[in-house]
């Protein structure tokens, strides 16, 4: 894995030409383990309780959310948006949650939206605590693990990451296997 500062820089570079995104170093500046619920609380403290925060995650992460720190509180502090990932279907999210997961999340409700329904009207609507928006988006079957593996193998990641990020990874020699060490000898493998 790359050091947190490198991950921060790569996200900054990936969003540099997108005026709708702002990258925050809050989690880098906080000592100890960083939890999403704490980050959302800090953002609300900084921007005010009236700030409308949207927490966007893939289906795979959402199905593990019940194990996160104060997951139910996270569903009340920010509007959670779940997007499809390759191999996952949004119409199966509700049925995929076990009863104990539903209870840990405070028995959320779900609303399915097409990407065309996500716009200014949604942004002007205050978040509904406990409502999970299932938003269908066009997704590419690209994983960070696959990208790291390609870099380690010395193969191109062009079109998988922005050119600015690819250049940063190359310049800082991120995800490259150290000379003289075989993959099977890597203690961080797996």
Number of C-alpha atoms within 10 A of each C-alpha: 10 13 8 12 11 15 14 17 14 20 17 18 19 18 16 14 9 10 7 7 12 10 13 12 11 14 17 13 9 11 8 8 8 13 12 15 20 17 15 18 17 14 16 17 12 10 12 11 12 9 15 16 18 15 15 17 16 17 22 16 14 19 16 12 19 20 12 16 13 16 17 21 15 23 24 18 22 25 21 23 22 25 24 21 20 14 8 13 13 17 12 10 17 13 8 12 16 12 11 11 16 16 13 17 22 16 14 16 13 15 10 15 15 10 13 9 12 12 9 8 8 10 12 9 9 13 20 15 17 21 18 21 18 25 21 20 14 10 10 10 9 12 11 10 9 13 18 19 16 15 19 16 12 13 11 11 18 12 8 16 15 15 14 14 21 20 15 15 20 13 9 11 14 17 18 16 16 11 6 7 9 9 12 9 9 11 7 8 7 5
